[in-house]
Amino acid sequence: MDKSLQDSILKSIDILVKENIKNTKYTASNVGLVKSIAGFDCTVEIQGVELSCILFEHLHDWIQVDDIVIVQDLYNDSSKKTIVGKIGTSRPTSFTIFDTEKGRSISGVEQVYDTSNNEVVDAVLDIE
């Protein structure tokens, strides 16, 4: 095979790869602020626009109003958005567990169930 034929084949492969990369769709993620929660339905404000999202069951105890969350567009067509994680809160206090040996927060508890009066209350942790 001569050099010019090899170069033509490589150029063709390069063009095909570039076209396929252009047509590849990736799931988009945004950061937003939780405005309301009602079961699996959640409203999140992203860049001044309120969007309806799904709040997965494993995040129900962790995500609250005023939390800063990551919202993922599952199909990259705005038909279904879901909260995939929490990255902070806009509340003035955060209930995280600070490890003094590591010098950083390692976990967090936002609320606990108070059996004495049968309600969910904010947790306040004293770490010694």
N, C-alpha and C positions, 0 to 999 in steps of 0.2 A: 504494500500500500504506500503510495507516495505521500509526501509531506502535505501537499495542498488538499488532498482528500481527507487526511487526518484532521487538518485544521478546520475544514468545512464541517466535518462530523462534530468536532468539539464545539464549534460555534453554534450549530443547530441544537445541541444538548444544552448549552448555556442559555439560548433563547427560550427553549421549552421550560427550563427550571425557573427562569425569571418570570415567565408568564404564569406558571403555576403558583409561585409565591405571591404575585399580585392578586390572584383570585382566591387565595386562602383567607378564610374568615376566622378571626380570633374572638373569643369571648371578651367583651369589654367590661371593665370594672371601674367604679367611681366611688368616691367618698362622700357620705352624706350624713345628715343629722336626723335622728328618729323624732318624728312629730307625734305619732300615735300608734298604739298597738291594740289590736282586738283579736286575740287568738293567733291564728296563722296569718292574718292580714295586718300589714304594717304600712304606715305612710312615712316616707323618708324625703326630706328636702335636699335636693342636689342642685347647686348653683341657682337657687331661688325658685326652683320648680318642684312641686310636691308630686311624688310618684308612688304608686301602689306597688308593694313588694310582698313577697312571701317570707315569713319568718319560720325557719325550720324548727322542728320540735326540740332538738338538742340545744337551741339557743334561747328558748323561752325563759329560763331562769337567769339568763345572763344579760340579755338585751332589755334596756328600759328607755323610756322617753328621755330625750336630751343626750343619748349616747351617740358617739361618732362611730359610724359603721362603714364597712365595705359592702357595696351593692354590686352584684354581678348580673349582667344581662345574659341569661342562659343561652339563648339562641342567636344572639347578636342581631336581633330584629325588633327589639323593644317590646316583644309580646309577653315576656315573662322575666321579671326581675326578682332576685332573691338576696337576702342578707346572708353573707358568708362569714362575717366576723366583726368583732368590735375592736377598735383601735384607741378608744378613749372616751371621754365624756366632756360635756360642756358645763356640767354641774361644778360648783366651787369645791366640793370635796369628793374624793375618790376613795373607795374602800378597798384598798389593795394591801396585800401582805408584803411587807418590806423585810428582806433578809439582810440583817446588819452585817453578817460576815461577807456576803456577796456584794453588798452595797447597792442593791437594786430591788425593785418589786419583782416577786416571783409568782404571785398568784393573787386572786382577788375573790372576795365574797361581797356581793352587793346587798343581798337581803337574806333574812332567815325567817323561819316560821316560829312565832311565839305561841307555844301551846297554852300559856296561861290565859290569853284572851283571844285565841284562835284567829290571829291575823299575821300577815306578812309585814315585817318591819325592817328598816335599814339596819345593817349590822355595823357595829362599831367594835373594832378589834384593838386591844392593847397588846403589843408585842414587847416582850421584855428582852 
